[in-house]
Amino acid sequence: MALARWDSVEGSFMTYVERPETAMLVRQRLAENADDVDALFVLAAMEVQEGRVVEGLRILDYVLHLAPAYPGGWRFKASLHRMTGDVEGEEAAWERADESEE
């Protein structure tokens, strides 16, 4: 299983091979704190990598609800909207990304 990670320096998604313990660590952190935005962000990326883009987007929406300035969150959201064909959602997410970086 691979994860997608936003590289803010390059402005692109990077994929890397998930270490076997990543899913277990995410579950553990979420069991300890269901609002752990870092664990939720990784979970969203895992869902997307497994082809469950809508579920990944739902989780990412929750991340951005908890932490609107989460690094790379709005750019990732724009990409997910593009993947689902939601042009308006993509444009809105890019606008929020630009605002959050100012």
MIPAVO-902014 format. One record per residue (C-alpha): residue number from 0; residue in three letters; x, y, z. Coordinates in steps of 0.02 Angstrom, whole numbers. Last residue first. Example, Ala and Ser with C-alpha at 12.3 -4.5 7.8 and 13.67 -1.06 7.14 Angstrom:
# residues 2
<atom><pos>1</pos><code>SER</code><east>684</east><north>-53</north><up>357</up></atom>
<atom><pos>0</pos><code>ALA</code><east>615</east><north>-225</north><up>390</up></atom>
***
This chain:
# residues 102
<atom><pos>101</pos><code>GLU</code><east>-45</east><north>1729</north><up>124</up></atom>
<atom><pos>100</pos><code>GLU</code><east>-38</east><north>1539</north><up>119</up></atom>
<atom><pos>99</pos><code>SER</code><east>-212</east><north>1514</north><up>191</up></atom>
<atom><pos>98</pos><code>GLU</code><east>-290</east><north>1628</north><up>60</up></atom>
<atom><pos>97</pos><code>ASP</code><east>-208</east><north>1536</north><up>-86</up></atom>
<atom><pos>96</pos><code>ALA</code><east>-264</east><north>1368</north><up>-19</up></atom>
<atom><pos>95</pos><code>ARG</code><east>-440</east><north>1435</north><up>10</up></atom>
<atom><pos>94</pos><code>GLU</code><east>-447</east><north>1492</north><up>-172</up></atom>
<atom><pos>93</pos><code>TRP</code><east>-380</east><north>1323</north><up>-230</up></atom>
<atom><pos>92</pos><code>ALA</code><east>-517</east><north>1238</north><up>-127</up></atom>
<atom><pos>91</pos><code>ALA</code><east>-652</east><north>1344</north><up>-208</up></atom>
<atom><pos>90</pos><code>GLU</code><east>-585</east><north>1304</north><up>-382</up></atom>
<atom><pos>89</pos><code>GLU</code><east>-582</east><north>1117</north><up>-347</up></atom>
<atom><pos>88</pos><code>GLY</code><east>-757</east><north>1119</north><up>-274</up></atom>
<atom><pos>87</pos><code>GLU</code><east>-821</east><north>1210</north><up>-427</up></atom>
<atom><pos>86</pos><code>VAL</code><east>-734</east><north>1088</north><up>-544</up></atom>
<atom><pos>85</pos><code>ASP</code><east>-802</east><north>932</north><up>-458</up></atom>
<atom><pos>84</pos><code>GLY</code><east>-740</east><north>796</north><up>-575</up></atom>
<atom><pos>83</pos><code>THR</code><east>-705</east><north>672</north><up>-434</up></atom>
<atom><pos>82</pos><code>MET</code><east>-516</east><north>678</north><up>-462</up></atom>
<atom><pos>81</pos><code>ARG</code><east>-524</east><north>868</north><up>-475</up></atom>
<atom><pos>80</pos><code>HIS</code><east>-611</east><north>874</north><up>-307</up></atom>
<atom><pos>79</pos><code>LEU</code><east>-472</east><north>766</north><up>-236</up></atom>
<atom><pos>78</pos><code>SER</code><east>-340</east><north>883</north><up>-307</up></atom>
<atom><pos>77</pos><code>ALA</code><east>-424</east><north>1036</north><up>-232</up></atom>
<atom><pos>76</pos><code>LYS</code><east>-435</east><north>946</north><up>-63</up></atom>
<atom><pos>75</pos><code>PHE</code><east>-248</east><north>908</north><up>-69</up></atom>
<atom><pos>74</pos><code>ARG</code><east>-215</east><north>1091</north><up>-103</up></atom>
<atom><pos>73</pos><code>TRP</code><east>-330</east><north>1139</north><up>41</up></atom>
<atom><pos>72</pos><code>GLY</code><east>-242</east><north>1023</north><up>162</up></atom>
<atom><pos>71</pos><code>GLY</code><east>-63</east><north>1065</north><up>113</up></atom>
<atom><pos>70</pos><code>PRO</code><east>-22</east><north>1126</north><up>288</up></atom>
<atom><pos>69</pos><code>TYR</code><east>-179</east><north>1124</north><up>399</up></atom>
<atom><pos>68</pos><code>ALA</code><east>-241</east><north>1304</north><up>406</up></atom>
<atom><pos>67</pos><code>PRO</code><east>-424</east><north>1258</north><up>429</up></atom>
<atom><pos>66</pos><code>ALA</code><east>-382</east><north>1140</north><up>574</up></atom>
<atom><pos>65</pos><code>LEU</code><east>-535</east><north>1051</north><up>644</up></atom>
<atom><pos>64</pos><code>HIS</code><east>-649</east><north>1084</north><up>495</up></atom>
<atom><pos>63</pos><code>LEU</code><east>-501</east><north>1056</north><up>379</up></atom>
<atom><pos>62</pos><code>VAL</code><east>-471</east><north>884</north><up>455</up></atom>
<atom><pos>61</pos><code>TYR</code><east>-658</east><north>846</north><up>442</up></atom>
<atom><pos>60</pos><code>ASP</code><east>-659</east><north>892</north><up>258</up></atom>
<atom><pos>59</pos><code>LEU</code><east>-506</east><north>779</north><up>237</up></atom>
<atom><pos>58</pos><code>ILE</code><east>-606</east><north>633</north><up>307</up></atom>
<atom><pos>57</pos><code>ARG</code><east>-748</east><north>663</north><up>183</up></atom>
<atom><pos>56</pos><code>LEU</code><east>-623</east><north>686</north><up>41</up></atom>
<atom><pos>55</pos><code>GLY</code><east>-541</east><north>520</north><up>82</up></atom>
<atom><pos>54</pos><code>GLU</code><east>-712</east><north>437</north><up>83</up></atom>
<atom><pos>53</pos><code>VAL</code><east>-751</east><north>513</north><up>-88</up></atom>
<atom><pos>52</pos><code>VAL</code><east>-580</east><north>460</north><up>-154</up></atom>
<atom><pos>51</pos><code>ARG</code><east>-594</east><north>277</north><up>-103</up></atom>
<atom><pos>50</pos><code>GLY</code><east>-469</east><north>212</north><up>-230</up></atom>
<atom><pos>49</pos><code>GLU</code><east>-350</east><north>132</north><up>-104</up></atom>
<atom><pos>48</pos><code>GLN</code><east>-232</east><north>281</north><up>-123</up></atom>
<atom><pos>47</pos><code>VAL</code><east>-378</east><north>395</north><up>-83</up></atom>
<atom><pos>46</pos><code>GLU</code><east>-417</east><north>301</north><up>78</up></atom>
<atom><pos>45</pos><code>MET</code><east>-235</east><north>303</north><up>130</up></atom>
<atom><pos>44</pos><code>ALA</code><east>-224</east><north>491</north><up>99</up></atom>
<atom><pos>43</pos><code>ALA</code><east>-377</east><north>521</north><up>208</up></atom>
<atom><pos>42</pos><code>LEU</code><east>-302</east><north>410</north><up>344</up></atom>
<atom><pos>41</pos><code>VAL</code><east>-141</east><north>510</north><up>336</up></atom>
<atom><pos>40</pos><code>PHE</code><east>-240</east><north>671</north><up>359</up></atom>
<atom><pos>39</pos><code>LEU</code><east>-338</east><north>592</north><up>502</up></atom>
<atom><pos>38</pos><code>ALA</code><east>-177</east><north>541</north><up>590</up></atom>
<atom><pos>37</pos><code>ASP</code><east>-110</east><north>718</north><up>575</up></atom>
<atom><pos>36</pos><code>VAL</code><east>-276</east><north>794</north><up>627</up></atom>
<atom><pos>35</pos><code>ASP</code><east>-290</east><north>694</north><up>787</up></atom>
<atom><pos>34</pos><code>ASP</code><east>-477</east><north>722</north><up>820</up></atom>
<atom><pos>33</pos><code>ALA</code><east>-517</east><north>542</north><up>869</up></atom>
<atom><pos>32</pos><code>ASN</code><east>-383</east><north>550</north><up>1004</up></atom>
<atom><pos>31</pos><code>GLU</code><east>-317</east><north>390</north><up>1084</up></atom>
<atom><pos>30</pos><code>ALA</code><east>-410</east><north>275</north><up>964</up></atom>
<atom><pos>29</pos><code>LEU</code><east>-359</east><north>392</north><up>822</up></atom>
<atom><pos>28</pos><code>ARG</code><east>-176</east><north>375</north><up>871</up></atom>
<atom><pos>27</pos><code>GLN</code><east>-189</east><north>185</north><up>877</up></atom>
<atom><pos>26</pos><code>ARG</code><east>-280</east><north>173</north><up>711</up></atom>
<atom><pos>25</pos><code>VAL</code><east>-149</east><north>283</north><up>628</up></atom>
<atom><pos>24</pos><code>LEU</code><east>-9</east><north>181</north><up>706</up></atom>
<atom><pos>23</pos><code>MET</code><east>-85</east><north>18</north><up>642</up></atom>
<atom><pos>22</pos><code>ALA</code><east>-104</east><north>89</north><up>468</up></atom>
<atom><pos>21</pos><code>THR</code><east>78</east><north>147</north><up>470</up></atom>
<atom><pos>20</pos><code>GLU</code><east>150</east><north>-15</north><up>540</up></atom>
<atom><pos>19</pos><code>PRO</code><east>177</east><north>-97</north><up>371</up></atom>
<atom><pos>18</pos><code>ARG</code><east>284</east><north>47</north><up>308</up></atom>
<atom><pos>17</pos><code>GLU</code><east>192</east><north>134</north><up>169</up></atom>
<atom><pos>16</pos><code>VAL</code><east>286</east><north>144</north><up>6</up></atom>
<atom><pos>15</pos><code>TYR</code><east>302</east><north>321</north><up>-55</up></atom>
<atom><pos>14</pos><code>THR</code><east>200</east><north>434</north><up>-163</up></atom>
<atom><pos>13</pos><code>MET</code><east>234</east><north>618</north><up>-189</up></atom>
<atom><pos>12</pos><code>PHE</code><east>100</east><north>743</north><up>-231</up></atom>
<atom><pos>11</pos><code>SER</code><east>153</east><north>906</north><up>-308</up></atom>
<atom><pos>10</pos><code>GLY</code><east>196</east><north>1085</north><up>-265</up></atom>
<atom><pos>9</pos><code>GLU</code><east>383</east><north>1055</north><up>-261</up></atom>
<atom><pos>8</pos><code>VAL</code><east>408</east><north>1140</north><up>-94</up></atom>
<atom><pos>7</pos><code>SER</code><east>234</east><north>1098</north><up>-29</up></atom>
<atom><pos>6</pos><code>ASP</code><east>260</east><north>912</north><up>-58</up></atom>
<atom><pos>5</pos><code>TRP</code><east>88</east><north>838</north><up>-26</up></atom>
<atom><pos>4</pos><code>ARG</code><east>94</east><north>656</north><up>26</up></atom>
<atom><pos>3</pos><code>ALA</code><east>7</east><north>511</north><up>-57</up></atom>
<atom><pos>2</pos><code>LEU</code><east>20</east><north>343</north><up>29</up></atom>
<atom><pos>1</pos><code>ALA</code><east>65</east><north>174</north><up>-40</up></atom>
<atom><pos>0</pos><code>MET</code><east>0</east><north>0</north><up>0</up></atom>
***
